[in-house]
Amino acid sequence: MSFNSDGLTSSAISRVRLTVGDIAEDFPILDDSVYEYLLYKNSENELETAIEALENIINYYSLNPEDETFGNVEGGGYNPQQMEKRLKALKRKRYEDGSKTEKIPMIIKSDRGSWNDFNKLFGKEDL
């Protein structure tokens, strides 16, 4: 089934297709069954599903870079660099909160007593 803009509110597949950019009505890139599987695999998380779908699309077109010809019309395939930029943007969304700031991992408390603990691991005396 192709992209259906009327079903955006009720169809997770249509929302994921829109996020990925797979909205060609006549020739969708991935079949609905692929999106159904990815939604199931990612516990209905649409962002994770979109990221994985886009990774699969990039992999496919990276490994099959041929341009397509239909009669007298030559199609210039997809641009993997633009797809990579879109993938990075989607992955950044994972870490954004309501204020659109990235969450940065940090150590709040360490169990190390001193830096000499590292020297003890390698059999050296305290410095």
C-alpha positions as CSV (number, residue, x, y, z in Angstrom):
1,M,0.0,0.0,0.0
2,S,1.3,3.5,-0.8
3,F,1.4,6.5,1.4
4,N,-2.0,7.8,2.4
5,S,-2.2,11.3,3.8
6,D,-5.8,10.8,4.9
7,G,-4.7,8.1,7.2
8,L,-1.9,10.0,9.1
9,T,-3.8,10.2,12.3
10,S,-4.8,6.5,12.4
11,S,-1.9,4.8,10.7
12,A,1.5,4.4,12.3
13,I,2.9,3.1,9.0
14,S,1.8,6.4,7.2
15,R,3.4,8.5,9.9
16,V,6.6,6.5,9.7
17,R,6.6,6.8,5.9
18,L,6.2,10.5,6.2
19,T,9.1,10.8,8.7
20,V,11.3,8.7,6.4
21,G,10.2,10.4,3.2
22,D,8.9,7.2,1.6
23,I,5.7,8.9,0.3
24,A,5.7,8.1,-3.4
25,E,2.2,6.9,-4.2
26,D,3.1,4.7,-7.2
27,F,6.4,3.2,-6.1
28,P,7.0,3.1,-2.4
29,I,10.6,2.3,-1.4
30,L,9.7,-0.2,1.4
31,D,6.6,-2.4,1.5
32,D,4.0,-2.0,4.3
33,S,5.0,-5.4,5.7
34,V,8.6,-4.1,6.3
35,Y,7.2,-1.1,8.3
36,E,4.8,-3.5,10.2
37,Y,7.8,-5.7,11.1
38,L,9.9,-2.7,12.2
39,L,7.1,-1.2,14.3
40,Y,6.7,-4.6,16.0
41,K,10.4,-5.0,16.5
42,N,10.7,-1.5,18.0
43,S,7.6,-1.9,20.3
44,E,5.5,0.5,18.2
45,N,8.1,3.3,18.7
46,E,7.7,5.4,15.5
47,L,11.0,7.3,15.8
48,E,13.1,4.1,16.3
49,T,11.1,2.5,13.4
50,A,11.8,5.5,11.2
51,I,15.5,5.4,12.0
52,E,15.8,1.7,11.3
53,A,13.8,2.0,8.1
54,L,16.0,4.9,6.8
55,E,19.1,2.9,7.7
56,N,17.8,0.0,5.6
57,I,17.0,2.3,2.7
58,I,20.4,3.9,2.8
59,N,22.1,0.5,2.9
60,Y,20.0,-0.7,0.0
61,Y,20.8,2.3,-2.2
62,S,24.5,2.3,-1.1
63,L,24.9,-1.3,-2.2
64,N,22.8,-0.9,-5.4
65,P,23.9,2.6,-6.7
66,E,22.7,2.0,-10.3
67,D,20.6,4.6,-12.0
68,E,17.3,3.4,-13.4
69,T,16.1,3.8,-17.0
70,F,12.4,3.6,-17.9
71,G,12.1,3.8,-21.7
72,N,13.6,7.2,-22.7
73,V,13.5,8.5,-19.1
74,E,16.6,8.1,-17.0
75,G,16.1,8.3,-13.2
76,G,18.9,9.6,-11.1
77,G,18.5,7.4,-8.0
78,Y,18.7,8.6,-4.4
79,N,21.3,10.8,-2.8
80,P,22.9,8.8,0.1
81,Q,24.6,11.9,1.6
82,Q,21.2,13.6,2.0
83,M,19.8,10.4,3.5
84,E,22.7,10.2,5.9
85,K,22.0,13.8,7.0
86,R,18.3,13.0,7.6
87,L,19.3,9.9,9.5
88,K,21.6,11.9,11.8
89,A,18.8,14.4,12.4
90,L,16.4,11.6,13.4
91,K,19.0,10.1,15.7
92,R,19.5,13.4,17.4
93,K,15.7,13.5,18.1
94,R,16.3,10.5,20.4
95,Y,18.2,12.7,22.9
96,E,16.1,15.9,22.7
97,D,13.7,16.8,25.5
98,G,10.9,19.4,25.5
99,S,13.4,22.3,25.5
100,K,15.2,20.9,22.4
101,T,18.5,20.4,24.2
102,E,20.6,17.3,23.9
103,K,21.0,15.2,27.0
104,I,24.7,14.7,27.8
105,P,25.8,11.6,29.7
106,M,27.9,12.4,32.8
107,I,29.2,10.6,35.8
108,I,27.7,11.9,39.0
109,K,29.7,9.8,41.5
110,S,32.5,7.4,41.0
111,D,33.6,4.6,43.3
112,R,37.3,5.4,42.8
113,G,39.1,6.4,46.0
114,S,42.0,8.0,44.2
115,W,43.9,7.9,41.0
116,N,46.3,5.3,42.5
117,D,43.6,2.7,42.1
118,F,44.6,2.5,38.4
119,N,48.2,2.0,39.4
120,K,47.2,-0.9,41.7
121,L,45.5,-2.6,38.7
122,F,48.9,-2.8,37.0
123,G,50.9,-3.8,40.0
124,K,52.6,-0.4,40.6
125,E,53.1,1.2,43.9
126,D,51.4,4.4,45.0
127,L,53.0,7.5,43.4
